[in-house]
Amino acid sequence: MKRFKKLFALFTAFSLLFSAFLVTPVHAENNADVLISQLIGFYTDYMEDAVTDIERVLVELKSVDKKKGEAWDQIMHYWLEVNGPDFTHVGEVPKDLPNDNSMSVLILGFALNDDGTMKQELIGRLETGLAIAKDYPQSYVVVTGGGTAKNNPNVTEGGLMGDWLLEHGLDGSRLIVENRARDTVGNAKNTYEVLKTKYKTVNKVVLVTSDYHVPRWMYLILH
């Protein structure tokens, strides 16, 4: 049975129904990308109910491409952990985080509409991030994301996100904008560089995103 998946942003902003994947049998002679697509399809449609199928495809992927197989083994297990009660805060803002500038609230971007406006999922992340920022008024707030609007090259995810936060009351001295990254890897790399070089007091990050982003970020952090 297919499920609705909640926007993970430490507390729920709204629900998001993912598109269904057509899952077909895959054999070892198929390339790794097909197997990876099948893994994502099983998780997207069935989550923890597809553990047996996920494990089967992981074994097959490792036989096709050992390096990718081992990487996706970690990613899929993180993905399943994301939905566990001890891994994330959904429906509430954590109450035991640092109340000083050693913490940063990191809000990940999301592809813009073709005209350069923000999609509802991204606005949901911003609403969540702002709520956390209000509870922890000494923390920095980082927004990250480059230009992804097909018909409007003059705007960036990070720029629009920063403007939204300022318009909704965030003090500009707390805002950090990274507006060059065009994908998750770039988000992680660029944000790390900014914090490391310019905000050396920060040693803890609260990640605000959708659940499918968490394992990718965790994998990047650990590698």
N, CA, C and O of each residue as an XYZ file, in Angstrom:
892
protein
N       0.840     -1.201      0.000
C       0.000      0.000      0.000
C       0.875      1.251      0.000
O       1.773      1.376      0.832
N       0.624      2.164     -0.913
C       1.430      3.368     -0.993
C       1.086      4.312      0.154
O      -0.030      4.317      0.674
N       2.103      5.124      0.537
C       1.919      5.976      1.695
C       2.178      7.433      1.367
O       2.872      7.748      0.401
N       1.618      8.317      2.173
C       1.971      9.718      2.135
C       3.233      9.886      2.971
O       3.347      9.312      4.054
N       4.188     10.680      2.461
C       5.422     10.923      3.191
C       5.449     12.372      3.629
O       5.213     13.274      2.825
N       5.730     12.596      4.884
C       5.718     13.946      5.411
C       7.004     14.683      5.067
O       8.079     14.096      4.943
N       6.851     15.972      4.920
C       8.019     16.813      4.765
C       8.807     16.757      6.053
O       8.300     17.112      7.117
N      10.042     16.313      5.960
C      10.894     16.300      7.140
C      11.619     17.619      7.227
O      12.406     17.970      6.348
N      11.353     18.342      8.279
C      12.040     19.597      8.490
C      12.093     19.853      9.984
O      11.945     20.988     10.438
N      12.306     18.789     10.743
C      12.338     18.775     12.195
C      10.951     18.932     12.788
O      10.706     18.451     13.894
N      10.040     19.584     12.095
C       8.638     19.386     12.398
C       7.856     19.599     11.116
O       8.305     20.315     10.220
N       6.703     18.987     11.028
C       5.995     18.901      9.770
C       5.396     20.232      9.370
O       4.686     20.871     10.147
N       5.695     20.645      8.134
C       5.078     21.842      7.594
C       3.853     21.473      6.763
O       2.839     22.169      6.795
N       3.953     20.376      6.021
C       2.827     19.903      5.236
C       3.174     18.522      4.721
O       4.314     18.074      4.848
N       2.206     17.852      4.148
C       2.457     16.522      3.618
C       2.710     16.580      2.126
O       2.178     17.431      1.412
N       3.538     15.649      1.676
C       3.918     15.619      0.275
C       3.702     14.218     -0.258
O       4.246     13.252      0.277
N       2.912     14.106     -1.305
C       2.693     12.809     -1.928
C       3.681     12.638     -3.064
O       3.704     13.430     -4.006
N       4.506     11.588     -2.968
C       5.505     11.348     -3.986
C       4.896     10.612     -5.170
O       3.958      9.828     -5.021
N       5.445     10.880     -6.338
C       5.011     10.187     -7.541
C       5.377      8.718     -7.454
O       6.395      8.351     -6.866
N       4.548      7.893     -8.038
C       4.821      6.460     -8.009
C       5.911      6.107     -9.005
O       6.025      6.720    -10.066
N       6.707      5.115     -8.651
C       7.722      4.573     -9.549
C       7.187      3.267    -10.126
O       6.570      2.477     -9.411
N       7.416      3.043    -11.394
C       7.083      1.760    -11.990
C       8.261      0.835    -11.749
O       9.337      1.046    -12.309
N       8.075     -0.182    -10.928
C       9.150     -1.089    -10.561
C       9.041     -2.361    -11.390
O       8.014     -3.038    -11.364
N      10.095     -2.684    -12.123
C      10.121     -3.881    -12.946
C      11.287     -4.753    -12.540
O      12.251     -4.247    -11.965
N      11.236     -6.054    -12.819
C      12.328     -6.940    -12.451
C      13.639     -6.499    -13.100
O      13.664     -6.101    -14.265
N      14.722     -6.576    -12.334
C      16.032     -6.175    -12.812
C      17.003     -7.315    -12.569
O      16.958     -7.960    -11.521
N      17.874     -7.565    -13.522
C      18.842     -8.644    -13.391
C      20.247     -8.086    -13.414
O      20.456     -6.922    -13.755
N      21.205     -8.908    -13.054
C      22.574     -8.445    -12.859
C      23.184     -7.830    -14.097
O      24.099     -7.012    -13.998
N      22.691     -8.211    -15.267
C      23.290     -7.661    -16.471
C      22.872     -6.205    -16.713
O      23.500     -5.516    -17.516
N      21.830     -5.731    -16.037
C      21.437     -4.344    -16.169
C      22.455     -3.444    -15.490
O      23.178     -3.885    -14.596
N      22.517     -2.189    -15.908
C      23.511     -1.302    -15.326
C      23.113     -0.818    -13.939
O      21.966     -0.959    -13.513
N      24.098     -0.241    -13.244
C      23.900      0.153    -11.857
C      22.816      1.211    -11.707
O      22.071      1.201    -10.727
N      22.721      2.125    -12.675
C      21.734      3.196    -12.561
C      20.308      2.659    -12.537
O      19.453      3.202    -11.837
N      20.048      1.610    -13.286
C      18.716      1.002    -13.284
C      18.419      0.399    -11.916
O      17.315      0.540    -11.391
N      19.411     -0.272    -11.347
C      19.232     -0.865    -10.025
C      19.017      0.207     -8.962
O      18.187      0.044     -8.067
N      19.763      1.300     -9.063
C      19.605      2.401     -8.121
C      18.214      3.009     -8.238
O      17.592      3.339     -7.229
N      17.726      3.156     -9.467
C      16.368      3.669     -9.662
C      15.335      2.752     -9.019
O      14.330      3.211     -8.478
N      15.593      1.467     -9.086
C      14.667      0.524     -8.470
C      14.684      0.652     -6.944
O      13.640      0.577     -6.296
N      15.871      0.843     -6.383
C      15.969      1.061     -4.935
C      15.141      2.270     -4.516
O      14.361      2.203     -3.566
N      15.318      3.366     -5.232
C      14.583      4.593     -4.921
C      13.083      4.367     -5.090
O      12.281      4.867     -4.301
N      12.710      3.614     -6.121
C      11.301      3.325     -6.337
C      10.675      2.540     -5.204
O       9.584      2.868     -4.739
N      11.371      1.493     -4.757
C      10.858      0.710     -3.631
C      10.680      1.584     -2.396
O       9.654      1.513     -1.719
N      11.679      2.405     -2.108
C      11.589      3.235     -0.912
C      10.494      4.285     -1.049
O       9.715      4.503     -0.121
N      10.437      4.936     -2.213
C       9.461      5.996     -2.419
C       8.029      5.499     -2.237
O       7.198      6.170     -1.626
N       7.756      4.313     -2.778
C       6.384      3.803     -2.755
C       6.031      3.033     -1.486
O       4.890      3.081     -1.027
N       7.004      2.325     -0.921
C       6.650      1.372      0.137
C       7.435      1.509      1.432
O       7.082      0.880      2.430
N       8.497      2.318      1.442
C       9.292      2.573      2.646
C       9.718      1.274      3.312
O      10.228      0.374      2.644
N       9.516      1.164      4.624
C      10.030      0.003      5.352
C       9.334     -1.308      4.986
O       9.831     -2.383      5.321
N       8.195     -1.231      4.307
C       7.524     -2.446      3.865
C       8.278     -3.141      2.733
O       7.984     -4.286      2.389
N       9.253     -2.434      2.161
C      10.001     -2.996      1.028
C      11.420     -3.411      1.418
O      12.280     -3.555      0.549
N      11.672     -3.604      2.715
C      13.029     -3.920      3.171
C      13.588     -5.148      2.472
O      14.745     -5.146      2.049
N      12.784     -6.196      2.344
C      13.260     -7.425      1.698
C      13.661     -7.165      0.252
O      14.705     -7.632     -0.203
N      12.827     -6.418     -0.470
C      13.150     -6.109     -1.856
C      14.377     -5.209     -1.959
O      15.207     -5.378     -2.853
N      14.486     -4.255     -1.042
C      15.639     -3.359     -1.040
C      16.925     -4.150     -0.822
O      17.918     -3.933     -1.518
N      16.907     -5.061      0.139
C      18.093     -5.866      0.411
C      18.462     -6.727     -0.802
O      19.641     -6.904     -1.106
N      17.459     -7.254     -1.482
C      17.727     -8.083     -2.659
C      18.399     -7.273     -3.766
O      19.353     -7.734     -4.393
N      17.893     -6.063     -3.999
C      18.472     -5.240     -5.054
C      19.858     -4.742     -4.663
O      20.722     -4.589     -5.526
N      20.082     -4.490     -3.387
C      21.406     -4.083     -2.934
C      22.440     -5.169     -3.221
O      23.549     -4.874     -3.666
N      22.077     -6.419     -2.966
C      22.987     -7.528     -3.261
C      23.297     -7.557     -4.752
O      24.440     -7.771     -5.155
N      22.273     -7.340     -5.562
C      22.456     -7.359     -7.008
C      23.321     -6.191     -7.472
O      24.169     -6.342     -8.351
N      23.092     -5.023     -6.867
C      23.874     -3.847     -7.222
C      25.352     -4.052     -6.891
O      26.225     -3.664     -7.668
N      25.629     -4.658     -5.747
C      27.025     -4.900     -5.368
C      27.718     -5.845     -6.345
O      28.926     -5.750     -6.564
N      26.950     -6.746     -6.922
C      27.549     -7.665     -7.894
C      27.842     -6.983     -9.223
O      28.700     -7.428     -9.984
N      27.111     -5.881     -9.498
C      27.318     -5.121    -10.734
C      28.390     -4.052    -10.550
O      29.258     -3.870    -11.404
N      28.315     -3.349     -9.423
C      29.254     -2.265     -9.138
C      29.456     -2.225     -7.627
O      28.631     -1.679     -6.895
N      30.550     -2.804     -7.171
C      30.772     -2.950     -5.729
C      30.791     -1.609     -5.011
O      30.189     -1.471     -3.946
N      31.472     -0.623     -5.578
C      31.597      0.681     -4.925
C      30.235      1.347     -4.763
O      29.897      1.820     -3.678
N      29.453      1.384     -5.842
C      28.117      1.985     -5.758
C      27.209      1.162     -4.852
O      26.379      1.712     -4.128
N      27.368     -0.146     -4.895
C      26.544     -1.000     -4.051
C      26.765     -0.730     -2.579
O      25.809     -0.640     -1.809
N      28.035     -0.597     -2.179
C      28.343     -0.323     -0.768
C      27.851      1.059     -0.360
O      27.350      1.249      0.748
N      28.002      2.033     -1.276
C      27.537      3.384     -0.965
C      26.021      3.411     -0.781
O      25.514      4.018      0.162
N      25.300      2.745     -1.693
C      23.847      2.760     -1.603
C      23.327      1.880     -0.479
O      22.207      2.077     -0.007
N      24.113      0.927     -0.050
C      23.750      0.157      1.138
C      23.648      1.105      2.332
O      22.693      1.046      3.106
N      24.647      1.981      2.470
C      24.622      2.956      3.569
C      23.482      3.944      3.396
O      22.779      4.268      4.353
N      23.301      4.424      2.165
C      22.249      5.409      1.921
C      20.875      4.842      2.259
O      20.079      5.507      2.922
N      20.589      3.622      1.811
C      19.265      3.049      2.055
C      19.020      2.799      3.529
O      17.901      2.973      4.012
N      20.064      2.389      4.256
C      19.872      2.177      5.685
C      19.669      3.505      6.423
O      18.887      3.575      7.371
N      20.361      4.538      5.995
C      20.092      5.862      6.558
C      18.664      6.290      6.255
O      17.975      6.845      7.111
N      18.232      6.029      5.041
C      16.892      6.422      4.629
C      15.831      5.779      5.516
O      14.855      6.424      5.899
N      16.029      4.520      5.835
C      15.077      3.845      6.711
C      15.144      4.402      8.130
O      14.118      4.535      8.798
N      16.360      4.729      8.591
C      16.515      5.288      9.933
C      15.867      6.653     10.064
O      15.410      7.031     11.143
N      15.827      7.396      8.961
C      15.244      8.733      8.977
C      13.835      8.720      9.554
O      13.427      9.663     10.232
N      13.101      7.660      9.284
C      11.709      7.593      9.722
C      11.543      7.019     11.124
O      10.422      6.887     11.617
N      12.650      6.681     11.760
C      12.578      6.163     13.122
C      12.404      7.283     14.138
O      12.841      8.407     13.893
N      11.776      6.998     15.268
C      11.481      8.040     16.262
C      12.720      8.625     16.920
O      12.653      9.728     17.464
N      13.846      7.924     16.889
C      15.048      8.420     17.550
C      15.984      9.164     16.609
O      17.025      9.660     17.040
N      15.629      9.251     15.329
C      16.546      9.837     14.360
C      16.189     11.278     14.016
O      17.083     12.104     13.831
N      14.913     11.590     13.927
C      14.481     12.927     13.534
C      13.409     13.449     14.476
O      12.794     12.702     15.237
N      13.209     14.749     14.396
C      12.123     15.389     15.137
C      11.063     15.806     14.131
O      11.261     16.759     13.377
N       9.947     15.106     14.116
C       8.856     15.425     13.207
C       7.658     15.821     14.058
O       7.233     15.068     14.934
N       7.122     16.997     13.800
C       5.976     17.465     14.566
C       6.339     18.297     15.774
O       5.460     18.716     16.526
N       7.652     18.547     15.976
C       8.056     19.356     17.114
C       9.445     19.937     16.869
O      10.242     19.396     16.103
N       9.708     21.044     17.539
C      11.044     21.638     17.498
C      11.843     21.059     18.657
O      11.348     21.050     19.784
N      13.060     20.575     18.424
C      13.872     20.035     19.519
C      14.053     21.062     20.627
O      14.160     22.259     20.360
N      14.086     20.596     21.862
C      14.162     21.505     23.010
C      15.519     21.496     23.697
O      15.697     22.186     24.701
N      16.471     20.742     23.192
C      17.741     20.605     23.909
C      18.934     21.012     23.057
O      20.026     20.469     23.221
N      18.736     21.963     22.146
C      19.820     22.406     21.286
C      20.551     23.598     21.910
O      20.007     24.244     22.805
N      21.767     23.901     21.459
C      22.544     25.001     22.055
C      21.872     26.360     21.866
O      21.373     26.671     20.785
N      21.866     27.149     22.909
C      21.273     28.480     22.850
C      22.344     29.545     22.653
O      22.349     30.564     23.343
N      23.242     29.308     21.715
C      24.290     30.284     21.425
C      24.666     30.191     19.950
O      24.034     29.462     19.186
N      25.703     30.938     19.553
C      26.059     30.983     18.140
C      26.946     29.832     17.693
O      27.590     29.911     16.647
N      26.982     28.764     18.482
C      27.691     27.562     18.040
C      26.802     26.702     17.147
O      27.255     25.701     16.591
N      25.529     27.099     17.010
C      24.590     26.320     16.218
C      24.145     27.093     14.981
O      23.994     28.315     15.004
N      23.942     26.347     13.906
C      23.402     26.922     12.682
C      22.200     26.109     12.231
O      22.235     24.878     12.239
N      21.144     26.796     11.839
C      19.968     26.159     11.245
C      20.180     26.172      9.738
O      20.173     27.236      9.118
N      20.364     25.013      9.154
C      20.666     24.908      7.725
C      19.430     24.463      6.953
O      18.949     23.343      7.132
N      18.918     25.338      6.096
C      17.716     25.055      5.308
C      18.139     24.769      3.873
O      18.667     25.645      3.188
N      17.904     23.546      3.424
C      18.292     23.174      2.071
C      17.299     23.701      1.039
O      16.094     23.760      1.284
N      17.834     24.079     -0.114
C      16.996     24.593     -1.187
C      16.233     23.496     -1.904
O      16.397     22.307     -1.628
N      15.394     23.931     -2.832
C      14.580     23.023     -3.634
C      14.363     23.699     -4.983
O      14.158     24.911     -5.045
N      14.407     22.918     -6.067
C      14.333     23.482     -7.417
C      13.175     24.464     -7.563
O      12.053     24.181     -7.145
N      13.456     25.616     -8.157
C      12.457     26.654     -8.337
C      11.530     26.338     -9.502
O      11.857     25.524    -10.366
N      10.382     26.981     -9.518
C       9.520     26.927    -10.686
C      10.235     27.574    -11.870
O      11.170     28.352    -11.676
N       9.811     27.266    -13.076
C      10.465     27.804    -14.265
C      10.511     29.327    -14.270
O      11.451     29.918    -14.801
N       9.496     29.967    -13.680
C       9.454     31.433    -13.691
C      10.269     32.062    -12.565
O      10.339     33.286    -12.457
N      10.893     31.219    -11.717
C      11.732     31.741    -10.661
C      11.042     31.926     -9.329
O      11.616     32.522     -8.418
N       9.823     31.429     -9.190
C       9.142     31.478     -7.903
C       9.420     30.190     -7.124
O       9.831     29.182     -7.698
N       9.190     30.239     -5.815
C       9.472     29.091     -4.962
C       8.285     28.138     -4.913
O       7.132     28.567     -4.883
N       8.573     26.862     -4.906
C       7.539     25.842     -4.771
C       7.122     25.716     -3.309
O       7.837     26.146     -2.403
N       5.955     25.121     -3.101
C       5.415     25.034     -1.749
C       6.311     24.222     -0.820
O       6.401     24.521      0.370
N       6.968     23.207     -1.351
C       7.852     22.413     -0.487
C       8.963     23.279      0.082
O       9.318     23.142      1.252
N       9.513     24.165     -0.729
C      10.584     25.036     -0.254
C      10.059     26.037      0.770
O      10.731     26.316      1.763
N       8.881     26.572      0.541
C       8.286     27.489      1.512
C       8.041     26.771      2.834
O       8.225     27.351      3.905
N       7.625     25.501      2.757
C       7.436     24.716      3.975
C       8.728     24.577      4.759
O       8.723     24.669      5.987
N       9.835     24.355      4.062
C      11.128     24.259      4.745
C      11.471     25.591      5.420
O      11.974     25.616      6.543
N      11.196     26.685      4.726
C      11.493     28.005      5.298
C      10.656     28.283      6.541
O      11.160     28.822      7.526
N       9.387     27.917      6.494
C       8.526     28.119      7.660
C       9.049     27.349      8.856
O       9.044     27.849      9.980
N       9.496     26.140      8.610
C      10.036     25.315      9.673
C      11.338     25.889     10.214
O      11.523     26.004     11.425
N      12.241     26.250      9.298
C      13.518     26.817      9.717
C      13.345     28.083     10.522
O      14.045     28.293     11.512
N      12.415     28.933     10.106
C      12.175     30.179     10.829
C      11.640     29.904     12.225
O      12.015     30.587     13.178
N      10.769     28.913     12.357
C      10.237     28.557     13.681
C      11.364     28.114     14.613
O      11.381     28.482     15.788
N      12.297     27.332     14.093
C      13.429     26.890     14.908
C      14.307     28.081     15.265
O      14.771     28.202     16.398
N      14.532     28.963     14.287
C      15.357     30.141     14.533
C      14.773     31.029     15.628
O      15.513     31.635     16.402
N      13.456     31.102     15.690
C      12.818     31.902     16.732
C      13.006     31.273     18.105
O      13.140     31.982     19.103
N      13.017     29.947     18.158
C      13.225     29.259     19.427
C      14.679     29.323     19.879
O      14.972     29.202     21.068
N      15.589     29.515     18.922
C      17.021     29.587     19.228
C      17.575     30.873     18.633
O      18.231     30.843     17.592
N      17.316     32.001     19.284
C      17.594     33.320     18.699
C      19.073     33.670     18.548
O      19.393     34.683     17.926
N      19.977     32.873     19.092
C      21.404     33.149     18.930
C      22.011     32.368     17.767
O      23.169     32.582     17.410
N      21.250     31.485     17.192
C      21.779     30.641     16.122
C      21.852     31.407     14.806
O      21.114     32.365     14.579
N      22.764     30.957     13.947
C      22.785     31.444     12.570
C      21.758     30.653     11.757
O      21.332     29.570     12.157
N      21.373     31.209     10.618
C      20.467     30.517      9.703
C      21.114     30.518      8.322
O      21.388     31.578      7.760
N      21.358     29.330      7.781
C      21.983     29.193      6.471
C      20.949     28.729      5.460
O      20.190     27.795      5.718
N      20.924     29.388      4.303
C      20.100     28.917      3.186
C      21.036     28.610      2.020
O      22.005     29.332      1.783
N      20.739     27.544      1.303
C      21.652     27.134      0.250
C      20.914     26.678     -1.004
O      19.922     25.952     -0.935
N      21.422     27.120     -2.143
C      20.823     26.723     -3.421
C      21.081     27.763     -4.495
O      20.915     28.960     -4.258
N      21.485     27.313     -5.672
C      21.818     28.210     -6.767
C      20.661     28.465     -7.713
O      19.496     28.319     -7.345
N      20.997     28.850     -8.943
C      19.978     29.190     -9.932
C      19.417     27.955    -10.611
O      20.131     27.263    -11.337
N      18.142     27.676    -10.379
C      17.509     26.487    -10.951
C      16.222     26.813    -11.705
O      15.471     25.910    -12.073
N      15.965     28.109    -11.938
C      14.752     28.506    -12.651
C      15.030     28.527    -14.148
O      15.860     29.309    -14.611
N      14.360     27.693    -14.892
C      14.611     27.536    -16.330
C      14.481     28.836    -17.099
O      15.282     29.120    -17.988
N      13.472     29.626    -16.758
C      13.199     30.834    -17.526
C      13.553     32.130    -16.795
O      13.170     33.216    -17.230
N      14.276     32.014    -15.697
C      14.650     33.211    -14.939
C      16.037     33.016    -14.328
O      16.152     32.635    -13.163
N      17.083     33.271    -15.101
C      18.445     33.054    -14.615
C      18.919     34.073    -13.592
O      20.022     33.944    -13.062
N      18.111     35.077    -13.307
C      18.525     36.151    -12.403
C      18.225     35.868    -10.937
O      18.588     36.662    -10.069
N      17.563     34.742    -10.649
C      17.230     34.431     -9.258
C      17.900     33.122     -8.853
O      18.207     32.279     -9.696
N      18.118     32.967     -7.560
C      18.679     31.732     -7.013
C      17.821     31.255     -5.854
O      17.106     32.041     -5.232
N      17.895     29.973     -5.571
C      17.166     29.432     -4.426
C      17.591     30.143     -3.149
O      16.755     30.614     -2.378
N      18.914     30.215     -2.934
C      19.414     30.837     -1.711
C      18.993     32.290     -1.586
O      18.630     32.745     -0.501
N      19.041     33.020     -2.696
C      18.654     34.424     -2.657
C      17.198     34.612     -2.295
O      16.868     35.445     -1.450
N      16.328     33.852     -2.923
C      14.897     33.953     -2.628
C      14.589     33.503     -1.203
O      13.756     34.096     -0.518
N      15.263     32.460     -0.774
C      15.047     31.972      0.589
C      15.468     33.022      1.613
O      14.773     33.264      2.600
N      16.621     33.641      1.357
C      17.079     34.682      2.267
C      16.110     35.854      2.314
O      15.803     36.367      3.390
N      15.629     36.278      1.149
C      14.658     37.379      1.106
C      13.396     37.024      1.886
O      12.862     37.854      2.624
N      12.919     35.784      1.721
C      11.704     35.353      2.419
C      11.900     35.429      3.934
O      11.028     35.911      4.657
N      13.043     34.951      4.404
C      13.307     34.955      5.849
C      13.376     36.384      6.389
O      12.837     36.671      7.457
N      14.029     37.265      5.663
C      14.118     38.659      6.111
C      12.738     39.302      6.137
O      12.407     40.033      7.071
N      11.940     39.032      5.120
C      10.578     39.578      5.057
C       9.710     39.061      6.188
O       8.742     39.712      6.581
N      10.050     37.898      6.710
C       9.261     37.310      7.790
C       9.910     37.484      9.158
O       9.574     36.772     10.105
N      10.836     38.427      9.259
C      11.297     38.855     10.570
C      12.672     38.403     11.018
O      13.093     38.777     12.113
N      13.392     37.622     10.235
C      14.723     37.187     10.664
C      15.693     38.362     10.619
O      15.706     39.119      9.648
N      16.504     38.518     11.660
C      17.536     39.545     11.708
C      18.608     39.220     10.671
O      19.134     38.108     10.629
N      18.917     40.199      9.845
C      19.882     39.993      8.775
C      21.260     39.579      9.247
O      21.997     38.937      8.498
N      21.630     39.932     10.477
C      22.955     39.575     10.993
C      23.086     38.075     11.231
O      24.196     37.566     11.394
N      21.966     37.369     11.252
C      21.988     35.922     11.493
C      21.987     35.126     10.198
O      22.230     33.919     10.214
N      21.718     35.779      9.085
C      21.493     35.081      7.825
C      22.797     34.835      7.063
O      23.621     35.737      6.910
N      22.966     33.606      6.593
C      24.090     33.218      5.742
C      23.505     32.652      4.454
O      22.737     31.691      4.493
N      23.861     33.238      3.316
C      23.306     32.818      2.031
C      24.390     32.171      1.177
O      25.424     32.780      0.900
N      24.146     30.941      0.767
C      25.005     30.236     -0.188
C      24.156     30.063     -1.436
O      23.183     29.309     -1.416
N      24.507     30.753     -2.532
C      23.621     30.761     -3.697
C      24.296     30.271     -4.973
O      23.927     30.673     -6.076
N      25.299     29.392     -4.810
C      25.988     28.867     -5.990
C      25.664     27.403     -6.276
O      25.721     26.970     -7.427
N      25.328     26.646     -5.252
C      25.143     25.197     -5.414
C      23.909     24.875     -6.246
O      22.857     25.497     -6.096
N      24.061     23.886     -7.131
C      22.946     23.473     -7.976
C      22.470     22.055     -7.667
O      21.543     21.561     -8.308
N      23.100     21.396     -6.684
C      22.688     20.049     -6.316
C      23.064     19.786     -4.865
O      23.658     20.641     -4.208
N      22.719     18.604     -4.367
C      22.939     18.280     -2.962
C      24.413     18.266     -2.602
O      24.796     18.732     -1.530
N      25.248     17.731     -3.494
C      26.683     17.700     -3.228
C      27.230     19.114     -3.097
O      28.020     19.407     -2.200
N      26.798     19.991     -4.011
C      27.230     21.384     -3.935
C      26.746     22.068     -2.675
O      27.480     22.847     -2.068
N      25.502     21.780     -2.271
C      24.971     22.321     -1.012
C      25.897     21.986      0.145
O      26.265     22.857      0.933
N      26.268     20.724      0.239
C      27.102     20.263      1.351
C      28.491     20.890      1.295
O      28.981     21.413      2.297
N      29.125     20.837      0.125
C      30.492     21.336     -0.029
C      30.579     22.836      0.227
O      31.428     23.287      0.996
N      29.717     23.601     -0.406
C      29.786     25.055     -0.287
C      29.434     25.529      1.117
O      30.072     26.435      1.653
N      28.418     24.914      1.707
C      28.027     25.305      3.065
C      29.152     25.014      4.053
O      29.454     25.837      4.918
N      29.767     23.848      3.923
C      30.877     23.490      4.801
C      32.001     24.518      4.691
O      32.561     24.943      5.702
N      32.325     24.913      3.469
C      33.413     25.865      3.255
C      33.095     27.223      3.875
O      33.961     27.847      4.488
N      31.843     27.682      3.712
C      31.446     28.970      4.270
C      31.528     28.963      5.790
O      32.087     29.878      6.394
N      30.966     27.925      6.404
C      30.969     27.852      7.864
C      32.392     27.708      8.412
O      32.743     28.332      9.413
N      33.194     26.895      7.759
C      34.558     26.637      8.236
C      35.428     27.877      8.171
O      36.232     28.120      9.071
N      35.275     28.659      7.121
C      36.163     29.802      6.924
C      35.658     31.103      7.554
O      36.459     31.934      7.982
N      34.328     31.286      7.613
C      33.798     32.576      8.050
C      33.012     32.538      9.356
O      32.793     33.579      9.975
N      32.592     31.365      9.776
C      31.767     31.268     10.989
C      32.329     30.150     11.870
O      31.714     29.097     12.036
N      33.486     30.403     12.415
C      34.227     29.360     13.117
C      33.636     29.001     14.472
O      34.044     28.012     15.080
N      32.684     29.789     14.950
C      32.032     29.425     16.216
C      31.044     28.272     16.026
O      30.682     27.590     16.985
N      30.612     28.062     14.778
C      29.586     27.044     14.517
C      30.200     25.650     14.516
O      31.119     25.366     13.748
N      29.685     24.786     15.381
C      30.127     23.385     15.400
C      28.971     22.401     15.447
O      29.171     21.193     15.568
N      27.742     22.939     15.349
C      26.556     22.079     15.306
C      25.602     22.624     14.255
O      25.419     23.836     14.132
N      24.997     21.717     13.500
C      24.080     22.117     12.438
C      22.763     21.365     12.590
O      22.750     20.145     12.756
N      21.660     22.099     12.532
C      20.336     21.499     12.490
C      19.885     21.524     11.032
O      19.732     22.595     10.444
N      19.678     20.363     10.461
C      19.334     20.253      9.049
C      17.824     20.321      8.863
O      17.081     19.559      9.482
N      17.376     21.228      8.015
C      15.954     21.394      7.722
C      15.733     21.047      6.263
O      16.178     21.766      5.369
N      15.044     19.939      6.026
C      14.842     19.485      4.661
C      13.733     18.447      4.619
O      13.065     18.195      5.622
N      13.544     17.848      3.454
C      12.595     16.747      3.310
C      13.310     15.442      3.627
O      14.537     15.379      3.549
N      12.572     14.409      3.980
C      13.207     13.194      4.482
C      14.165     12.566      3.478
O      15.170     11.972      3.870
N      13.863     12.693      2.177
C      14.720     12.047      1.190
C      16.093     12.697      1.086
O      17.020     12.093      0.547
N      16.238     13.928      1.597
C      17.534     14.595      1.573
C      18.450     14.126      2.699
O      19.672     14.182      2.561
N      17.881     13.667      3.804
C      18.675     13.368      4.988
C      19.750     12.313      4.733
O      20.907     12.546      5.083
N      19.420     11.158      4.137
C      20.467     10.158      3.945
C      21.579     10.622      3.034
O      22.744     10.290      3.253
N      21.230     11.395      2.002
C      22.273     11.894      1.108
C      23.218     12.827      1.856
O      24.433     12.768      1.664
N      22.662     13.687      2.706
C      23.505     14.587      3.479
C      24.353     13.803      4.480
O      25.543     14.078      4.634
N      23.752     12.842      5.151
C      24.507     12.042      6.101
C      25.643     11.299      5.414
O      26.740     11.190      5.961
N      25.385     10.795      4.237
C      26.429     10.082      3.484
C      27.554     11.041      3.118
O      28.729     10.692      3.236
N      27.205     12.252      2.674
C      28.227     13.232      2.309
C      29.056     13.653      3.514
O      30.273     13.811      3.411
N      28.401     13.834      4.655
C      29.091     14.233      5.872
C      30.098     13.164      6.304
O      31.215     13.479      6.715
N      29.689     11.909      6.204
C      30.539     10.818      6.663
C      31.652     10.471      5.687
O      32.578      9.738      6.035
N      31.569     10.996      4.457
C      32.565     10.664      3.447
C      33.254     11.917      2.927
O      34.128     11.829      2.066
